[in-house]
């Protein structure tokens, strides 16, 4: 069973403490470009760091939250990622962003908060590794066919780079990923082979994805 959590880290260029209250001028923020270009610059820095740590970068997003930005990084790996690993990745990403901003100037422009987390069960399954990592789970997915689309619910039995095999009420069947829409993990109060009320687990057998595992002022 994999633990899931989030590391939250207020941070900024060069690791120096940030002063809140809008210390950046509007002109300074505008040089950062729009959110799409900022995300592209962040991705160039973050993805190699996450990969070097042995994980996959599932998503990187940047959004405005009042006067600051929030940079969200979602990482995962085969077998899941525990809370200590989330915190370790958070520190590595934060250090890399500080170093990049020291060398290049602001990547985000203005004050920002870094959040690193593992995927929650609500995230769609869109890549082969997503299906593989959810082997044993009950999922719902739209299957595309010449005769029309239909919704299928089944348990992931096998998943490789070419197809996924589901155990459904009608029996076992396989589909190529091109035939499938995004899969959705279905919440189960008791998963096969697990006892009711696993300590600290949520309905889907994972720890709460919103548990903060680290909060450090930089």
N, C-alpha and C positions, 0 to 999 in steps of 0.2 A: 504494500500500500504506500503510495507516494504522498508525502506531505506537500502542501501547497501554501504559499504565503507571498508577502510583498515586502520589499525593502524600500523605505521612503527616505530620501536624502536631499534636503535643501542644499544647493550647491551653486557654483558659478565659476567664472574664469579664474584660472590659476589657483583654485582652492582657497582663495582669500574669503574671509567672512563677508557675507552680504548684509547691507543695511536695507531694511524694509522701508516702505513709504515712498516709493517712486523716485529713487535717487538717480536713475537713468533719465536723460533728457529724451524728448520725442525724436530729435534728430539722430541720436545714437541708436535708438531702437529701429528706426526706418532703414538704417544701413544693413540690418540683418536680413532684409528681403522678406518675401511672403513665407507662409508656413510650409508650403511645398518645397521651396528651395532650402529652407532651414532643415527640414526633415531629410532631404537628400544629403546635405553636409553631415548631419548627425549619423546617418546610416553608414557613410564611408568610414567613420571613426569607430562606431559601436560594433558593427558586424564582425570585423577581424578579432576584436577583443573577446566577444562571446564565443566565436569559433575556436580560438586558441584555448579557451577554458574548457572546451569539450562539449559545448551546447549549441543548439540551433536558435538563431534569432527568428522567432515566429512573427513578431510585429514590433514596429517602432512608430510611435505617433507623437505629435506635439500639438498642444492646444493652449488656448489662453485661459487663464483663471484670474480674473481681475487684472492687476498690474503685472503679474508674473506669468510665465509659461510653465506648463507641466509636460515633462518629457517622460513618456511611458514606454518601457522596454519589457517585452514578454519573451521569455526564454523557456526551452524545454529540452528534454533528452530522453532516449530510450530508458525505461525504468523510472521515469519521472525525475524531479529535481527537488531536493529537500530544502528546508529553511536555511540551513547553514550555507548551502550552495548558492541560494538566492542572494544572501547577504554578501558572499564572496564575489559574485558577479557584479553586484551593485558597487562594491568598492573598486573593482577593476575598471568598470565603465566610468565611474566618477573620475578616477585618476586619469584615464585616457582623455576624457573631455577636458579636464583641466590642462593637460599637456597640449592638446590640440589648440585650445584657445590661447595658451601662452605663445604658441608658435604662429598661429594664423590670425588671431583676433577673435572676436565673439562669433560663436557658431549659432547661438540662439538669439542674442541681443537682449540684454536686460536680465533681470532676476528670473531664475527658474528653479523648479523642483524636479528631481529625478526619482522616478518610481520604477523599480524592477520587480517583476512578478512572474509566476508560472501560470500557464493557461488554466482557466476554470473549465468546468464541464460544459458550460454554455457555449463555448467557442465552437464554431463549425469545423467539421472535418473536411478539408479540401485537398490535402496532399497525402500521398501514400504513407508517409511516416505518421501522420495523424491517425489514420486507420490502424496502423500496426500498433501504435501505442495505446490503443483502446480495445485491443483484443480481449474478449470476454465481456465487454460491455454491450448493453442493449442500445441500439441506435435506430433512428428513423431517417429515411432518405428517399428522395424522389428519383425514380428510375425512368430514364428516357428510352423510348422504343418507337418504332415506326407506327405501331398501332395506337400510340398515345402514351402520355406520362402516367405513372401510377406510383403511389406511395407505398413503401415497404418498411416494415418494422422487423428487425431480427437481431440476433446476437452475433457479434464479429467472431468468427471462428478462425479465419486465416486472413492475412493481408501481406502482399508482397509489392513489388514495384509495378506490377501489371494489373492486378485485380484484387478484389476483396470477396471473401466468402462469408455469407450470412446464414445462420440457422434461423429459419422462419417457421411459422405454423404449418406452412405447406411443405417444409423440408429444407434441405440445404441447397443453396444456389450461389453461383459466382457471377460477378459483373465486373467489366472493365471500368476503370475510373472515368473514362470518357462518357460512359452511360449513366453516370451518377451525378446528381446535384450535391450540394454540401450536406454532409451527414450531421445529425444532431444526436448527441448522447441523451438517452432518456433516464430520468431520475428514478432510481430504485431504492426502496427503503431497506431491502436486504438483497445484496448481490449473491449469486451462487457461490457456495463455499465459504461465505462469511457469516458470522453470528450476528444476531440482532444487537444494535446498540454498541458498535465498536467504539472503544474509548476515543473520545475527541474527534470522531469522524462525523461528517455531515451526511446528508441523505444519499449522496452518490458514492460514499466510501472514501472521500478525500477530506483533508482538513480545510477549514474555511479559507477561501482564496483571499479574503480581505484581512487576514491576521497580519498586522505589522510585525516584522521580525527585526527591524532595525530602524532607528531614527537618530540621525547624527547631524548636529549643526556643523557646517563647514565655515 
